[in-house]
Amino acid sequence: MGGEKIKEPRGLRPGGASRVRDEKPWWDTFPWWGLFIALVLAWMAVQIITQDDYALAWERIIPGLRLTIEATIKAFAIALVLGLTAGMGQLSRNVVVRNVARTYVEFIRGIPMLPLIFTVALIVVPETSDYINARLDAWFGFTYEPSFQMRATVTLALIYGAYMAEIFRGGIQSIPPGQSEAGRSLGLTRRQTMRSVVLPQAMRAIIPPLGNDFIAILKDTSLLSVLGVLEITQRGRQFSASTFKFREGYFVVSFIYLCLTLGLSILLGVLERRMTRDRKGER
């Protein structure tokens, strides 16, 4: 027994032909899902180009793309301001500011999106504009009546501002307290420390979920069709109802949204990889 040699597994012999590797085979890591979606998009594009009914639906629906993108960008910009304000408000030492911010977040998150759209667009915004217009008319002699598009944009901003507030709050709280203490030790005020030390570091954790919210806002602009806003979904509904070509109309709507969201998802993935490059040791 003492003279017998223990045989090493063939795959573990140093210098052997079948050395164990950590790398997975290419077919295991290849993004097959991306290839499948690309093929589906290519097939949908061919249908729109070659079929007259699909081409007609495209011509009727595509003008709503400008309004969809415009509403998305405006709502996202307003929601960023609201989210940052409410997120930092929840971390405030002032008990009034902290509770007001928390009330806003919990109130918005506790109501389904569709009833909230009707409430804000048809009740809150008109009554607020009437109150403001009374002062504008008395002081400056003019009034401003917000369009349904603006009402819908403000509604989306109010809704997603509450969700972004939680993103900002979580990102700020993810920074170790020692960073704030270091800023204060350098003579910075609490506001300066937040602006110059904490927020720049928190952006790494904040930007990816904010990008996801941007995509979510883009998709949720379809809910604005309930207010008669002529974005992509509303134009698709009008085309389908007037021509009874429901398959063609909603086929084109789905194609446009899929192209937009997939393009944004790819850009967001590139941004995330660039922001986490130093964590992987890349230069």
N, C-alpha and C positions, 0 to 999 in steps of 0.2 A: 504493500500500500504506500509506503513512504517514498518509493521510487517512481510512482505514477505521476504524470504531469496533468494538471487541470487544463482541459481544452478551453480556449477562449471562444466565445461566440464568433462566428465568421464575420458578422457585420461590425464587430468591435475591434478587430485586429488592427493594430497601428499599421498604416500604409496599405491596408487591404483594399480590395477593389470595391467593396460595398460598405464604406464607412457611413456611420449614422450621421445624418445631417438634420439641422433645425429647419432648413428651408423647406417650404411646402412646394409641391409641383405646381407648374404654371396653371394647370386646369383647375386647381383648387382655389387659387387666388384671383383668377380672371373674373372681371365683373360681368358675369353672364346676364345679370338683371339689366345692366346698361345696354348690352347688345340687343336684348329682347325689346326693350322700350324703344330703342333707336329703329328697330325693324318695324315696330308698330307705327311710329311716327312717320316713317318713310312710306308705309302703305297708306296711311291716312292722307299724306300729302299727295300721293299719286291719285287717290280718289278725288280730291278737290281739284286737281289740275285737269284730269281727264273726263270727269263726269259733269255734265252741264248743270244738274240740279245742285250738286255740291258747290260748284263754282258760283252759282247764283246766291246761294246761302252765304258764301264767303264775302261776296261783294256787298251784301246787305248788312252783315254783322261786323266786319272789320273796322268800319268807322267808329265803333264804340271803343276801340282799343285805346285811343287817345284819352278819352274820359276815364277809362279804367286806370290807366297809368297815372294820370293826373291826380285822381282821388287817392290812389295808394300813396303817392309821394307826400301829398299834403297831410293826409291822416297820420302817416308815420312821423313826419316832422313835428306835428302838434303833439302826438303821443309821446315823443321823446322828451319834450319839455315837461309835460304833465308827469310822466313817469319818473324823471329825475327829481322833480320837485317833491312829488309824493314819497318817493323812495328815501330821499334824504330827510323829509319831514318825519317819517316813521322813526328815524334815528336821532331826532332832535331831543335836546334836554328840556325844551319847553313842553309842558304837559298839554297845553291847548293845541299847539301845532302838531304834536305827535298823535293826538286823538282825532283831530280833523283829518289828517292824512290817512289814518287807519280806517276811519269811517268811510271815506271815499273809496278806498280799495275794497273793503268788504261789501259795501253797498253795490258796487258795479259788478263784482264777481259773483254776487248772490242772485242776480237776475239773468234769465236767459237772454241771449243776444237779440233775438227777433222782437220780443216785447220791449226791450230797451231801445231798439231803433225807433219803434213807433212812439214811445214815450218822449224820447229826447227830440226827435225830428218834428213831431206834431204837437207837442205840448210845451216842453222846456224851452226850446229855441224860439218859437213864436212869442211866448209870454216874455221871455228875456229881451227879445228884440223890440217888443212893444214898449217895455219899460225904458230901454235905452233910447228908442226913437222919440219918446216923449221929451227926454232931456235934450236930445240933439235938435229937435224942432224948436224948443224954447230958447236954446242957447245959440244955435248956429243957423237955424232956418232950413234944415234939410233932414231927410230920414234915409235909412238903409234897410231894404227888405232882403234878407238872405234867401237865395234860391234853394230848391230842394237838393241840388247837388252839394251846396255848402252845408246844408243841414245834415245830409248824410255823411259828409266828410267829418264834421264835428262829432257826430255820433260815434263813428269808428275810432276817432282819436280819443274820446272819453273812455270808450270800452278798453282799448288796448293800452291806454295810459295806466290803467289800474294794474294790468298784468306786467307791464314794463316796470312799474314801481317795485314789484316783488323781485324782478331781475336785478335792478339797481341795488336794492337793499341787500339781497343775497351776495352780490358781487362785492359790495363794500365790506360786509361783515366777514367775507372770506380772507381779507387781508389781515395778517397777524397784528395784534395791538401794539407790538413793538415798533411797527412802522410809524404809527401815530405818535408814539412816545419819542421816537427819534426826531420827528419833525418838530415837536414841541420843544425838545431840548436844544434845537438850533435857533430858537427864538421865534418860530412861526406861530401865528395865531391858529385857532382851531379851524377857521375857514380856509386859511392859506394851506394848512396841512392837508385838509381834505382835497383842495384843488390841485396842489402841486405834488403831493406824495401818494395819497390813498387812491384817488380816482384814476391816475395814469396806470397804476398797477392793477386796479380792478377791471380795467377795460378788457384785459385778456379773457377774463371769465364772463364778461358782460356781452361782448360783441357777438359771439356765436348765437346765443339765444335771441338777441335782438334781430339778427338776420333771419332766424326762424319766424319771429313775429312779423317781419316785413313780408315774408312769403304768405303768412297766414292772413295778413291784411289784404294782400292782393287777391287771395281766393275769396275772402269774405266781402269784397266789393260786389260779389254776385247778389248779396242780400239787399243791396241798394235798389235792386229791381222792384222791390215791393213798394218803393216810393215813386216809381215811374222814372227813375234816372236812366237815361239811355246809354248804359254801359253795355258790355258784351252780352251778358245774360238777358237783359231786357230786349235787346235787339234780336237775340235768338228766339225769344218768346214771341215777339211781334211777327217775325218772319214765319215761324211755324204755325201761328194762329191764322195768318192771312193766306198762306199757301197750302196748309195741311201737310207740309213736308217736315214732320217732326223729326224723323231720323236724320235728315240732312242738316236741319238747323242745329240740333243739339250735338251732332257729330262735329260740326265746325266749332261750336263753343268749347267742347271738350278738347279739341285739337289746339286751340289758341291758348287755353289755360295750361294745358300740359306743356306746351313749348315754353311759356313764360316761367312756370314754376321749376321746371327742370333746368332751364338756363340759370335761374337764380340759385338753385341748389348747387350746381357745379361751381359757380362763383363763390358761394359761401364755403364750400369744401376747400377750394384753393386758399381762401383767406384763413381758414382755420389751420391748414398745414403751415402756412407762412408764420402764423402767430405762435405755433408750438414747435417751430423748427429748432429753437435753442434747447428745448427739453429733450430732443432726440440726439443732441450732439452735432447737429448739422451746422454748416456755416454758409 
